[in-house]
Amino acid sequence: MARKRSERPDVAWPLADAKARLSELIETVEREGPQVISKHGREVAVVVAIDEWRRRNARQGSLAEFFADSPLRDSGLVVERERTDSHHRDVTL
């Protein structure tokens, strides 16, 4: 009995179905995108294609570039904190 996931994409795969039909689950992920798995009626996991996983987790630039591109860079924001030891220094952005 084949599941028609595209008709109800908002419905999660119950864990027992996901285990019993792992090949179908993987094919559905490749064809339709991420699939949710539920356990006892509660959504607990998402299966995504490896290409999407890598794309979403790819590093984009360095930390220095992140701070340089920050909208707070020229805002005049000053971060102050109480000094607890001499190994740390305050940083002004």
GROMACS elastic network, one bead per residue, 0.5 to 0.9 nm:
[ bonds ]
;  ai    aj funct       b0    kb
    2    24     6  0.85170   500
    3     6     6  0.88560   500
    3    24     6  0.86873   500
    4     7     6  0.58355   500
    4     8     6  0.72747   500
    4     9     6  0.89192   500
    5     8     6  0.53680   500
    5     9     6  0.55687   500
    5    10     6  0.86635   500
    5    11     6  0.78720   500
    5    28     6  0.76067   500
    5    32     6  0.84926   500
    6     9     6  0.54382   500
    6    28     6  0.87814   500
    6    32     6  0.73317   500
    7    10     6  0.89228   500
    8    11     6  0.57448   500
    8    12     6  0.89548   500
    9    12     6  0.77012   500
    9    32     6  0.88363   500
    9    35     6  0.80899   500
   10    36     6  0.84934   500
   11    35     6  0.89358   500
   11    36     6  0.77180   500
   11    37     6  0.89536   500
   12    15     6  0.88896   500
   12    35     6  0.69869   500
   12    37     6  0.51818   500
   12    38     6  0.57782   500
   12    41     6  0.86729   500
   12    42     6  0.89625   500
   12    43     6  0.70484   500
   13    16     6  0.81631   500
   13    17     6  0.62523   500
   13    18     6  0.58761   500
   13    25     6  0.84057   500
   13    35     6  0.74378   500
   13    36     6  0.60955   500
   13    38     6  0.59384   500
   13    39     6  0.87691   500
   13    43     6  0.89273   500
   14    17     6  0.53351   500
   14    18     6  0.62295   500
   14    19     6  0.87320   500
   14    36     6  0.86611   500
   14    37     6  0.57249   500
   14    39     6  0.60673   500
   14    40     6  0.77598   500
   14    41     6  0.74190   500
   14    43     6  0.87799   500
   15    19     6  0.61360   500
   15    20     6  0.85460   500
   15    37     6  0.58869   500
   15    38     6  0.56535   500
   15    39     6  0.55063   500
   15    40     6  0.82350   500
   16    19     6  0.51950   500
   16    20     6  0.61137   500
   16    21     6  0.84677   500
   16    39     6  0.83544   500
   17    20     6  0.50496   500
   17    21     6  0.57794   500
   17    22     6  0.79283   500
   17    25     6  0.88655   500
   18    21     6  0.52347   500
   18    22     6  0.53610   500
   18    23     6  0.87763   500
   18    24     6  0.83255   500
   18    25     6  0.63451   500
   18    37     6  0.70607   500
   19    22     6  0.53465   500
   19    25     6  0.88039   500
   20    23     6  0.85993   500
   21    24     6  0.53015   500
   21    25     6  0.61619   500
   21    26     6  0.87398   500
   22    26     6  0.61849   500
   22    27     6  0.86081   500
   23    26     6  0.51897   500
   23    27     6  0.62294   500
   23    28     6  0.86175   500
   24    27     6  0.50260   500
   24    28     6  0.60758   500
   24    29     6  0.85779   500
   25    28     6  0.50842   500
   25    29     6  0.62303   500
   25    30     6  0.87437   500
   25    35     6  0.76617   500
   25    47     6  0.84173   500
   26    29     6  0.50349   500
   26    30     6  0.63060   500
   26    31     6  0.86318   500
   26    35     6  0.88682   500
   26    47     6  0.79808   500
   26    48     6  0.85507   500
   26    49     6  0.80638   500
   27    30     6  0.51201   500
   27    31     6  0.61048   500
   27    32     6  0.83892   500
   28    32     6  0.55230   500
   28    33     6  0.69836   500
   28    34     6  0.82907   500
   28    35     6  0.76854   500
   29    32     6  0.54119   500
   29    34     6  0.53591   500
   29    35     6  0.60870   500
   29    47     6  0.69724   500
   29    48     6  0.61390   500
   29    49     6  0.61271   500
   30    33     6  0.59163   500
   30    34     6  0.81923   500
   30    48     6  0.80506   500
   30    49     6  0.60411   500
   32    35     6  0.82713   500
   33    47     6  0.85549   500
   33    48     6  0.65642   500
   33    49     6  0.70756   500
   33    52     6  0.87821   500
   34    46     6  0.63604   500
   34    47     6  0.54757   500
   34    49     6  0.70158   500
   34    52     6  0.89092   500
   35    45     6  0.83778   500
   35    46     6  0.54631   500
   35    47     6  0.52254   500
   35    48     6  0.67219   500
   36    43     6  0.66953   500
   36    44     6  0.75551   500
   36    45     6  0.57731   500
   36    47     6  0.64393   500
   37    42     6  0.84426   500
   37    43     6  0.58798   500
   37    44     6  0.60252   500
   37    45     6  0.51499   500
   37    46     6  0.59971   500
   37    47     6  0.76503   500
   38    41     6  0.56197   500
   38    42     6  0.50884   500
   38    44     6  0.53368   500
   38    45     6  0.68948   500
   38    46     6  0.89985   500
   39    42     6  0.53090   500
   39    43     6  0.64072   500
   39    44     6  0.64137   500
   39    45     6  0.88797   500
   40    43     6  0.84362   500
   43    46     6  0.83931   500
   48    51     6  0.83547   500
   48    52     6  0.66181   500
   48    53     6  0.64669   500
   49    52     6  0.53959   500
   49    53     6  0.63160   500
   49    54     6  0.87895   500
   50    54     6  0.60900   500
   50    55     6  0.84830   500
   51    54     6  0.52250   500
   51    55     6  0.61052   500
   51    56     6  0.86147   500
   52    55     6  0.50260   500
   52    56     6  0.60696   500
   52    57     6  0.84974   500
   53    56     6  0.52964   500
   53    57     6  0.61381   500
   53    58     6  0.84772   500
   54    57     6  0.51447   500
   54    58     6  0.57767   500
   55    58     6  0.53658   500
   55    59     6  0.88973   500
   56    59     6  0.86651   500
   57    60     6  0.88470   500
   59    62     6  0.78975   500
   60    66     6  0.88895   500
   61    64     6  0.81731   500
   61    65     6  0.60914   500
   61    66     6  0.69915   500
   62    65     6  0.51453   500
   62    66     6  0.63187   500
   62    67     6  0.88376   500
   63    67     6  0.63459   500
   63    68     6  0.85542   500
   64    67     6  0.52605   500
   64    68     6  0.60529   500
   64    69     6  0.85888   500
   65    69     6  0.60120   500
   65    70     6  0.84647   500
   66    69     6  0.52913   500
   66    70     6  0.61919   500
   67    70     6  0.50226   500
   67    71     6  0.86660   500
   67    72     6  0.84914   500
   67    73     6  0.71149   500
   67    93     6  0.86039   500
   68    71     6  0.85815   500
   68    73     6  0.66047   500
   69    72     6  0.85130   500
   69    73     6  0.72663   500
   70    73     6  0.53690   500
   70    74     6  0.85852   500
   71    74     6  0.72109   500
   71    75     6  0.73865   500
   72    76     6  0.76123   500
   72    77     6  0.69153   500
   72    93     6  0.72412   500
   73    76     6  0.75547   500
   73    77     6  0.79734   500
   73    93     6  0.56239   500
   74    77     6  0.77686   500
   74    93     6  0.73162   500
   75    78     6  0.88910   500
   75    93     6  0.79924   500
   76    92     6  0.83361   500
   76    93     6  0.70840   500
   77    92     6  0.71809   500
   77    93     6  0.61947   500
   78    91     6  0.76195   500
   78    92     6  0.50895   500
   78    93     6  0.62890   500
   79    90     6  0.71215   500
   79    91     6  0.64559   500
   79    92     6  0.59547   500
   79    93     6  0.75078   500
   80    90     6  0.63868   500
   80    91     6  0.77460   500
   80    92     6  0.82074   500
   81    90     6  0.71796   500
   83    86     6  0.75178   500
   83    88     6  0.73930   500
   83    89     6  0.77397   500
   83    90     6  0.82832   500
   84    87     6  0.86598   500
   84    88     6  0.80153   500
   85    88     6  0.64161   500
   85    89     6  0.88941   500
   86    89     6  0.74080   500
